[in-house]
Amino acid sequence: AEGDAAGPAHALKAFNIIGDGNGHIGVGARVGKEVSLAIRASMVAAKLNIVPVRRGYWGNKIGEPHTIPMKVTGKCGSVAVRLVPAPRGTGIVAAPVPKKILEFAGVEDVYTCSCGKTRTRGNFIMATFYALRKTYGFLTPDLWAETEVSRDPTDEHSDFLTMGGKMIAA
């Protein structure tokens, strides 16, 4: 029976990563006393936590986007992860934990830099996820909306201004 064991009850924290390899990723974490329940709950949480990942180019815009468009940083606890765009063919230069997350997100070439207690795997996973989430955090010039340039008021009313305040009889 459950209540018969002496000592503290142990709980397990499960992390699940979902990605289509094409710019979408979700991370879920749940705690449970049983392994299967924690894994199932974290899978549901990951599906509800899917975010888009913007991908871009390192140099010339040739072919499909292969890296992240700008440097981004994610932080969770003491762990900070910095993602830096890389040239095509570089691959994912990362530790095993962020490497797997970046593969799920569909990023092919990227440099990573991490600091803090990266042995805390949960914080390492979430810091990488937060960095990827920031790729859609701000607008780059290619996403700016086109603005229609209106005529200058002095150009528009130049006929009236050249009259020098004289009244026109109708």
Backbone as a chain_set.jsonl record, in Angstrom:
{"seq": "AEGDAAGPAHALKAFNIIGDGNGHIGVGARVGKEVSLAIRASMVAAKLNIVPVRRGYWGNKIGEPHTIPMKVTGKCGSVAVRLVPAPRGTGIVAAPVPKKILEFAGVEDVYTCSCGKTRTRGNFIMATFYALRKTYGFLTPDLWAETEVSRDPTDEHSDFLTMGGKMIAA", "coords": {"N": [[0.847, -1.188, 0.0], [0.273, 2.37, -0.386], [0.739, 4.127, 1.812], [2.32, 2.694, 3.582], [5.118, 2.726, 3.454], [8.059, 3.862, 5.033], [9.598, 7.044, 5.535], [10.381, 9.817, 3.263], [8.107, 10.621, 0.578], [8.804, 10.021, -2.798], [9.084, 12.001, -5.668], [8.848, 12.4, -9.2], [10.185, 14.349, -11.808], [9.19, 15.056, -15.009], [10.231, 15.847, -18.288], [9.143, 16.867, -21.478], [9.68, 17.196, -24.933], [8.432, 18.578, -27.837], [8.48, 18.763, -31.311], [8.349, 19.78, -34.746], [10.424, 19.908, -36.464], [10.385, 21.921, -38.228], [10.255, 24.614, -37.483], [8.579, 24.809, -35.213], [8.085, 24.322, -31.761], [7.603, 22.731, -28.599], [7.653, 22.637, -25.054], [7.196, 20.752, -22.172], [6.682, 20.274, -18.681], [6.184, 18.238, -15.873], [5.331, 17.047, -12.589], [5.188, 13.997, -10.825], [4.145, 11.148, -8.833], [4.22, 8.698, -9.981], [5.941, 7.337, -12.76], [4.833, 6.999, -15.372], [2.499, 8.573, -15.274], [3.55, 11.147, -14.872], [5.034, 11.482, -17.221], [3.026, 11.349, -19.178], [1.447, 13.567, -18.447], [3.312, 15.625, -18.829], [3.629, 15.465, -21.551], [1.148, 16.341, -22.508], [1.261, 18.958, -21.523], [3.4, 19.929, -23.047], [2.313, 19.883, -25.611], [0.426, 21.865, -25.36], [2.004, 24.045, -25.147], [3.247, 24.931, -27.449], [5.327, 26.857, -29.545], [6.179, 29.209, -32.177], [9.266, 29.18, -34.018], [11.492, 31.427, -35.268], [13.366, 31.302, -38.173], [16.377, 32.034, -39.957], [18.918, 33.505, -42.046], [22.508, 33.307, -42.351], [24.408, 34.612, -43.965], [24.256, 35.245, -47.201], [20.992, 35.248, -48.648], [20.265, 32.527, -49.626], [18.632, 29.669, -50.697], [16.816, 27.628, -48.298], [15.822, 28.946, -45.039], [18.231, 28.46, -42.461], [19.39, 28.91, -40.005], [19.213, 30.779, -36.895], [17.748, 34.084, -36.878], [18.989, 36.16, -35.437], [21.129, 37.034, -32.619], [20.17, 35.543, -29.606], [19.133, 35.262, -26.178], [18.358, 33.124, -23.504], [17.092, 32.595, -20.21], [16.938, 30.695, -17.257], [16.56, 30.107, -13.955], [19.8, 29.722, -12.709], [20.939, 29.252, -15.099], [21.997, 30.36, -18.226], [21.479, 30.616, -21.661], [22.897, 31.266, -24.747], [22.188, 31.852, -28.084], [23.703, 31.897, -31.216], [23.769, 32.98, -34.57], [24.954, 30.893, -37.277], [27.206, 30.036, -40.02], [26.109, 28.338, -43.036], [26.267, 24.814, -43.017], [27.744, 24.509, -40.719], [26.516, 23.179, -38.608], [24.971, 22.125, -35.496], [26.403, 23.527, -32.851], [26.649, 22.625, -29.842], [25.873, 21.606, -26.443], [24.677, 18.302, -25.51], [21.949, 18.499, -24.534], [20.738, 21.133, -25.341], [21.226, 20.739, -28.044], [19.546, 18.669, -28.937], [17.054, 19.904, -28.564], [17.238, 22.057, -30.357], [17.405, 20.645, -32.739], [14.832, 19.522, -32.848], [13.444, 21.889, -33.224], [14.105, 22.591, -35.775], [16.337, 24.019, -36.479], [19.309, 24.259, -38.202], [21.982, 25.159, -38.265], [23.895, 26.586, -35.798], [25.572, 28.398, -33.21], [26.177, 27.863, -29.755], [26.24, 29.162, -26.436], [26.676, 28.662, -23.071], [26.086, 29.29, -19.598], [26.328, 28.997, -16.03], [24.734, 26.679, -13.761], [24.593, 24.113, -15.514], [24.139, 21.463, -15.17], [21.759, 21.169, -13.944], [19.307, 19.965, -15.394], [16.639, 20.566, -16.073], [16.46, 23.394, -15.915], [18.301, 24.005, -17.882], [17.071, 23.009, -20.185], [14.751, 24.637, -20.235], [15.877, 27.216, -20.422], [17.027, 27.138, -22.962], [14.705, 26.806, -24.467], [13.37, 29.233, -23.872], [15.12, 31.013, -25.116], [14.812, 30.292, -27.824], [12.149, 30.976, -28.098], [12.279, 33.716, -28.044], [12.977, 34.467, -30.609], [10.891, 35.377, -32.147], [10.367, 37.65, -30.811], [10.861, 40.358, -31.396], [10.674, 42.904, -33.962], [12.259, 42.738, -37.101], [13.868, 44.579, -39.771], [12.897, 43.433, -42.185], [10.341, 42.683, -41.554], [8.896, 44.955, -41.162], [6.03, 47.002, -41.57], [4.761, 48.207, -44.652], [4.755, 51.645, -45.283], [2.752, 54.256, -46.464], [3.83, 57.013, -48.203], [2.933, 60.252, -47.58], [2.049, 63.354, -49.202], [3.964, 66.332, -48.719], [2.698, 68.971, -46.701], [3.327, 71.618, -47.522], [3.944, 71.312, -50.223], [1.529, 70.338, -51.147], [-0.271, 72.455, -50.794], [0.851, 74.538, -52.254], [-0.016, 76.287, -54.271], [-1.852, 78.031, -53.021], [-0.197, 79.17, -51.117], [1.605, 80.638, -52.66], [0.125, 82.766, -53.443], [0.261, 84.743, -51.549], [-1.515, 85.564, -49.551], [-3.619, 86.867, -50.821], [-7.011, 87.322, -51.615], [-9.18, 85.232, -53.425], [-11.574, 85.888, -55.786], [-14.677, 84.451, -56.277]], "CA": [[0.0, 0.0, 0.0], [1.063, 3.594, -0.533], [1.07, 4.756, 3.078], [3.084, 1.799, 4.445], [6.557, 2.96, 3.389], [8.587, 4.895, 5.91], [10.457, 7.993, 4.846], [9.687, 10.767, 2.376], [7.588, 10.145, -0.705], [9.633, 10.528, -3.881], [8.362, 12.448, -6.861], [9.685, 12.447, -10.392], [9.857, 15.44, -12.721], [9.374, 14.614, -16.394], [10.243, 16.875, -19.323], [8.854, 16.381, -22.822], [9.924, 18.173, -25.99], [7.715, 18.253, -29.067], [8.851, 19.648, -32.406], [8.117, 19.211, -36.073], [11.62, 20.084, -37.274], [10.079, 22.924, -39.246], [9.984, 25.918, -36.895], [7.638, 24.784, -34.097], [8.589, 23.515, -30.65], [6.885, 22.837, -27.338], [8.308, 21.991, -23.919], [6.295, 20.566, -21.041], [7.281, 19.668, -17.492], [5.209, 17.903, -14.843], [5.827, 16.241, -11.486], [4.248, 12.959, -10.42], [4.711, 10.051, -8.041], [4.428, 7.582, -10.898], [6.66, 7.749, -13.962], [3.955, 7.074, -16.547], [1.589, 9.718, -15.136], [4.334, 12.372, -15.063], [5.381, 11.588, -18.643], [1.802, 11.646, -19.923], [1.06, 14.945, -18.144], [4.267, 16.545, -19.457], [3.345, 15.429, -22.992], [-0.001, 17.236, -22.714], [1.749, 20.321, -21.292], [4.237, 20.312, -24.189], [1.428, 20.147, -26.751], [-0.255, 23.137, -25.106], [3.03, 25.082, -25.02], [3.977, 25.012, -28.721], [5.596, 28.22, -30.01], [6.93, 29.241, -33.439], [10.682, 29.551, -33.966], [11.852, 32.103, -36.512], [14.663, 30.903, -38.709], [16.873, 33.012, -40.915], [20.137, 33.227, -42.8], [23.715, 33.869, -41.77], [25.0, 35.53, -44.933], [23.361, 35.443, -48.337], [19.688, 34.593, -48.519], [20.204, 31.499, -50.66], [18.029, 28.436, -50.202], [15.889, 27.695, -47.167], [16.425, 29.429, -43.791], [18.945, 27.359, -41.827], [19.872, 29.268, -38.674], [18.338, 31.769, -36.27], [18.02, 35.359, -37.547], [19.763, 37.088, -34.624], [21.582, 36.478, -31.348], [19.138, 35.569, -28.57], [19.542, 34.682, -24.906], [17.296, 32.666, -22.616], [17.594, 32.37, -18.86], [16.056, 30.008, -16.323], [17.381, 29.854, -12.775], [21.153, 30.253, -12.89], [21.421, 28.862, -16.426], [21.753, 31.268, -19.351], [21.872, 30.026, -22.943], [22.948, 32.251, -25.828], [22.215, 31.244, -29.41], [24.333, 32.801, -32.175], [23.665, 32.442, -35.935], [26.177, 30.276, -37.801], [27.167, 29.823, -41.466], [25.555, 27.066, -43.517], [27.197, 23.697, -42.947], [28.411, 24.45, -39.419], [25.837, 22.234, -37.726], [24.585, 22.657, -34.188], [27.539, 23.463, -31.937], [25.986, 22.751, -28.547], [25.858, 20.45, -25.551], [23.623, 17.376, -25.944], [20.579, 18.923, -24.195], [20.209, 22.109, -26.307], [21.345, 20.227, -29.413], [18.328, 17.92, -29.231], [15.955, 20.877, -28.652], [17.417, 22.803, -31.603], [17.049, 19.733, -33.833], [13.37, 19.462, -32.877], [12.94, 23.176, -33.711], [14.41, 22.727, -37.195], [17.513, 24.867, -36.677], [20.365, 23.385, -38.717], [23.315, 25.7, -37.991], [23.868, 27.58, -34.726], [26.542, 28.291, -32.131], [25.557, 28.116, -28.457], [27.11, 29.473, -25.315], [25.858, 28.525, -21.867], [26.779, 29.483, -18.337], [25.498, 28.645, -14.889], [24.734, 25.261, -13.376], [23.91, 23.424, -16.61], [23.788, 20.101, -14.741], [20.333, 21.218, -13.633], [18.836, 19.732, -16.754], [15.366, 21.264, -16.292], [16.738, 24.801, -16.204], [19.023, 24.031, -19.158], [16.04, 22.83, -21.216], [13.866, 25.802, -20.291], [16.645, 28.372, -20.894], [17.119, 26.988, -24.42], [13.354, 27.053, -24.989], [13.104, 30.675, -23.78], [15.921, 31.677, -26.151], [14.144, 30.052, -29.111], [10.882, 31.717, -28.09], [12.578, 35.135, -28.275], [13.25, 34.766, -32.014], [9.749, 36.15, -32.633], [10.12, 38.669, -29.8], [10.937, 41.729, -31.891], [10.591, 43.047, -35.414], [13.444, 43.067, -37.877], [13.438, 45.438, -40.882], [12.141, 42.736, -43.227], [8.958, 42.507, -41.102], [8.243, 46.244, -40.996], [4.897, 47.23, -42.465], [4.972, 49.247, -45.656], [4.026, 52.879, -44.996], [2.518, 55.063, -47.648], [4.374, 58.344, -48.0], [1.975, 61.288, -47.981], [2.686, 64.57, -49.711], [4.277, 67.363, -47.756], [1.648, 70.0, -46.747], [3.738, 72.802, -48.287], [3.8, 70.959, -51.639], [0.114, 70.136, -51.451], [-0.966, 73.743, -50.817], [1.787, 75.538, -52.775], [-0.754, 77.293, -55.048], [-2.408, 79.013, -52.096], [0.888, 79.864, -50.44], [2.243, 81.579, -53.588], [-0.759, 83.93, -53.614], [0.668, 85.782, -50.611], [-2.642, 85.987, -48.735], [-4.63, 87.564, -51.616], [-8.288, 86.613, -51.693], [-9.616, 84.893, -54.776], [-13.019, 86.121, -55.944], [-15.295, 83.336, -56.983]], "C": [[0.879, 1.234, 0.0], [1.548, 4.144, 0.796], [1.95, 3.914, 3.979], [4.564, 2.138, 4.501], [6.962, 4.085, 4.327], [9.481, 5.82, 5.097], [9.668, 8.877, 3.899], [9.191, 10.102, 1.092], [8.411, 10.785, -1.817], [8.757, 10.901, -5.067], [9.356, 12.548, -8.015], [9.232, 13.613, -11.259], [10.183, 14.99, -14.135], [9.31, 15.81, -17.327], [9.961, 16.219, -20.662], [9.086, 17.509, -23.804], [9.216, 17.687, -27.24], [8.159, 19.248, -30.122], [8.62, 18.97, -33.731], [9.349, 19.331, -36.967], [11.452, 21.139, -38.344], [9.648, 24.244, -38.61], [8.933, 25.947, -35.808], [8.195, 23.873, -33.017], [7.749, 23.77, -29.411], [7.635, 22.076, -26.263], [7.302, 21.917, -22.785], [7.016, 19.881, -19.9], [6.182, 19.429, -16.462], [5.868, 17.0, -13.801], [4.76, 15.216, -11.124], [4.941, 11.887, -9.607], [4.985, 8.836, -8.915], [5.033, 8.105, -12.199], [5.707, 7.953, -15.135], [3.008, 8.265, -16.473], [2.324, 11.034, -15.378], [4.67, 12.569, -16.538], [4.16, 11.977, -19.462], [1.364, 13.102, -19.698], [2.014, 15.944, -18.798], [4.086, 16.574, -20.972], [2.183, 16.365, -23.328], [0.442, 18.692, -22.549], [2.593, 20.807, -22.463], [3.378, 20.647, -25.404], [0.693, 21.469, -26.597], [0.709, 24.315, -25.099], [3.837, 25.242, -26.307], [4.108, 26.472, -29.156], [6.32, 28.158, -31.355], [8.37, 29.68, -33.203], [11.032, 30.177, -35.307], [13.248, 31.665, -36.93], [15.073, 31.896, -39.776], [18.151, 32.532, -41.572], [21.322, 33.842, -42.084], [24.336, 34.898, -42.702], [24.015, 35.826, -46.033], [22.063, 34.679, -48.131], [19.492, 33.61, -49.663], [19.608, 30.245, -50.038], [17.06, 28.684, -49.059], [16.588, 28.297, -45.947], [17.03, 28.261, -43.011], [19.405, 27.646, -40.415], [18.867, 30.214, -38.031], [18.693, 33.141, -36.838], [18.894, 36.334, -36.757], [20.229, 36.385, -33.356], [20.454, 36.611, -30.327], [19.671, 34.867, -27.325], [18.307, 34.284, -24.114], [17.879, 32.345, -21.259], [16.525, 31.685, -18.026], [16.903, 29.605, -15.123], [18.745, 30.479, -12.968], [21.679, 30.007, -14.296], [21.027, 29.907, -17.465], [22.291, 30.607, -20.613], [21.811, 31.112, -23.996], [23.059, 31.502, -27.144], [22.725, 32.278, -30.399], [24.201, 32.191, -33.569], [25.013, 31.916, -36.431], [26.06, 30.096, -39.308], [26.622, 28.443, -41.827], [26.638, 25.983, -43.493], [27.913, 23.558, -41.619], [27.824, 23.354, -38.546], [25.468, 22.906, -36.417], [25.75, 22.433, -33.229], [26.985, 23.712, -30.543], [26.203, 21.498, -27.72], [24.698, 19.539, -25.962], [22.195, 17.843, -25.673], [20.062, 19.981, -25.169], [20.285, 21.624, -27.75], [20.073, 19.495, -29.821], [17.145, 18.88, -29.401], [16.035, 21.64, -29.97], [17.108, 21.934, -32.818], [15.535, 19.628, -33.973], [12.778, 20.742, -33.454], [13.225, 23.386, -35.194], [15.557, 23.665, -37.489], [18.667, 23.953, -37.077], [21.766, 23.843, -38.332], [23.204, 26.772, -36.915], [25.02, 27.31, -33.757], [25.782, 28.531, -30.833], [26.634, 28.409, -27.433], [26.235, 29.387, -24.072], [26.715, 28.77, -20.641], [25.797, 29.22, -17.205], [25.597, 27.158, -14.611], [23.944, 24.466, -14.406], [23.621, 21.961, -16.278], [22.332, 20.031, -14.295], [19.614, 21.163, -14.972], [17.537, 20.48, -17.054], [15.57, 22.727, -16.64], [17.452, 24.957, -17.541], [18.033, 23.91, -20.321], [15.21, 24.098, -21.361], [14.605, 27.049, -20.775], [16.792, 28.328, -22.415], [15.779, 27.289, -25.074], [13.029, 28.545, -24.968], [13.902, 31.448, -24.828], [15.27, 31.501, -27.518], [12.844, 30.843, -29.215], [11.102, 33.2, -28.399], [12.821, 35.472, -29.745], [12.092, 35.511, -32.665], [9.44, 37.313, -31.7], [10.174, 40.099, -30.299], [10.979, 41.732, -33.406], [11.957, 43.374, -36.01], [12.98, 43.862, -39.095], [12.641, 44.721, -41.965], [10.685, 42.5, -42.834], [8.224, 43.828, -40.912], [7.117, 46.387, -42.003], [5.239, 48.357, -43.438], [4.13, 50.469, -45.29], [3.922, 53.692, -46.274], [2.979, 56.489, -47.358], [3.355, 59.36, -48.496], [2.74, 62.526, -48.45], [2.907, 65.556, -48.582], [3.202, 68.449, -47.842], [2.05, 71.252, -47.541], [3.662, 72.538, -49.786], [2.333, 70.891, -52.036], [-0.628, 71.462, -51.61], [-0.075, 74.864, -51.357], [1.074, 76.627, -53.579], [-1.273, 78.395, -54.138], [-1.301, 79.825, -51.442], [1.585, 80.877, -51.355], [1.4, 82.83, -53.801], [-0.392, 85.049, -52.644], [-0.494, 86.322, -49.798], [-3.705, 86.751, -49.496], [-5.877, 86.702, -51.71], [-8.645, 86.377, -53.153], [-11.12, 85.082, -54.839], [-13.601, 84.989, -56.766], [-16.38, 83.771, -57.914]], "O": [[2.063, 1.175, 0.334], [2.691, 4.593, 0.883], [2.307, 4.374, 5.063], [5.212, 1.86, 5.511], [6.301, 5.12, 4.407], [10.053, 5.412, 4.086], [8.457, 8.72, 3.741], [9.788, 9.147, 0.595], [8.683, 11.984, -1.767], [7.812, 10.191, -5.411], [10.552, 12.755, -7.81], [8.034, 13.84, -11.425], [11.311, 14.59, -14.426], [8.45, 16.679, -17.183], [10.478, 15.14, -20.951], [8.726, 18.655, -23.535], [9.374, 16.538, -27.654], [8.209, 20.45, -29.86], [8.686, 17.746, -33.84], [9.315, 18.896, -38.118], [12.27, 21.246, -39.258], [8.769, 24.924, -39.139], [8.425, 27.024, -35.495], [8.712, 22.793, -33.305], [7.249, 24.875, -29.196], [8.187, 21.005, -26.517], [6.634, 22.902, -22.472], [7.86, 19.012, -20.118], [5.353, 20.303, -16.21], [6.829, 16.287, -14.09], [3.569, 15.527, -11.118], [6.16, 11.729, -9.672], [5.878, 8.04, -8.623], [4.675, 9.182, -12.674], [5.773, 8.977, -15.815], [2.737, 8.902, -17.491], [1.784, 11.937, -16.017], [4.602, 13.687, -17.049], [4.245, 12.835, -20.341], [0.96, 13.785, -20.64], [1.579, 16.994, -19.27], [4.358, 17.591, -21.609], [2.234, 17.094, -24.318], [0.051, 19.557, -23.333], [2.512, 21.977, -22.835], [3.679, 21.585, -26.142], [0.372, 22.123, -27.59], [0.276, 25.466, -25.05], [4.998, 25.649, -26.257], [3.136, 27.226, -29.141], [7.0, 27.174, -31.647], [8.65, 30.459, -32.292], [10.889, 29.545, -36.353], [14.184, 31.664, -36.13], [14.23, 32.522, -40.42], [18.432, 31.336, -41.646], [21.168, 34.783, -41.304], [24.749, 35.964, -42.246], [23.051, 36.565, -45.834], [22.039, 33.609, -47.522], [18.668, 33.824, -50.552], [20.039, 29.812, -48.969], [16.554, 29.79, -48.875], [17.807, 28.181, -45.818], [16.419, 27.197, -42.909], [19.775, 26.723, -39.689], [17.781, 30.424, -38.572], [19.836, 33.349, -37.246], [19.482, 37.244, -37.343], [19.783, 35.279, -33.05], [19.851, 37.677, -30.201], [20.54, 33.998, -27.404], [17.326, 35.027, -24.063], [19.014, 31.88, -21.154], [15.35, 32.05, -18.082], [17.86, 28.843, -15.265], [18.844, 31.644, -13.351], [22.75, 30.5, -14.65], [19.86, 30.286, -17.566], [23.413, 30.101, -20.633], [20.8, 31.802, -24.129], [23.912, 30.629, -27.305], [22.241, 33.41, -30.422], [24.488, 31.007, -33.746], [26.07, 32.425, -36.056], [24.95, 30.01, -39.834], [26.67, 27.51, -41.027], [27.777, 26.216, -43.898], [28.627, 22.577, -41.41], [28.553, 22.675, -37.823], [25.637, 24.115, -36.257], [26.047, 21.302, -32.844], [26.864, 24.857, -30.108], [26.654, 20.469, -28.222], [23.816, 19.977, -26.701], [21.311, 17.61, -26.497], [19.021, 19.756, -25.787], [19.493, 22.052, -28.589], [19.578, 19.684, -30.932], [16.321, 18.686, -30.294], [15.016, 21.848, -30.628], [16.603, 22.435, -33.822], [15.01, 19.641, -35.087], [11.731, 20.702, -34.101], [12.64, 24.278, -35.81], [15.74, 24.071, -38.637], [18.971, 22.987, -36.377], [22.645, 23.015, -38.097], [22.495, 27.761, -37.099], [25.394, 26.163, -33.515], [24.838, 29.32, -30.81], [27.777, 27.966, -27.55], [25.159, 29.984, -24.032], [27.915, 28.495, -20.64], [24.583, 29.223, -17.407], [26.45, 26.467, -15.168], [22.765, 24.177, -14.201], [22.924, 21.288, -17.036], [21.74, 18.952, -14.271], [19.351, 22.191, -15.596], [17.351, 20.974, -18.167], [14.929, 23.247, -17.554], [17.23, 25.936, -18.253], [18.146, 24.624, -21.318], [14.99, 24.579, -22.472], [14.013, 27.869, -21.478], [16.694, 29.359, -23.08], [15.721, 27.948, -26.112], [12.475, 29.071, -25.934], [13.409, 32.437, -25.372], [15.185, 32.456, -28.29], [12.483, 31.32, -30.291], [10.221, 33.861, -28.948], [12.869, 36.65, -30.099], [12.302, 36.217, -33.651], [8.363, 37.903, -31.786], [9.582, 40.982, -29.678], [11.273, 40.723, -34.047], [12.706, 44.19, -35.473], [11.795, 43.822, -39.425], [11.789, 45.338, -42.606], [9.871, 42.152, -43.689], [7.05, 43.83, -40.54], [7.232, 45.947, -43.147], [5.915, 49.324, -43.086], [2.935, 50.347, -45.02], [4.871, 53.799, -47.052], [2.557, 57.095, -46.373], [2.958, 59.346, -49.662], [3.915, 62.712, -48.134], [2.143, 65.608, -47.619], [2.818, 68.827, -48.949], [1.197, 71.88, -48.168], [3.348, 73.45, -50.552], [1.947, 71.329, -53.119], [-1.511, 71.584, -52.459], [-0.229, 76.019, -50.958], [1.514, 77.777, -53.573], [-1.141, 79.576, -54.46], [-1.448, 81.03, -51.234], [2.107, 81.88, -50.867], [1.904, 83.844, -54.285], [-0.715, 86.208, -52.907], [-0.442, 87.481, -49.386], [-4.637, 87.255, -48.869], [-5.789, 85.484, -51.869], [-8.428, 87.238, -54.005], [-11.858, 84.505, -54.04], [-13.075, 84.625, -57.818], [-16.993, 82.937, -58.58]]}, "num_chains": 1, "name": "protein.A"}
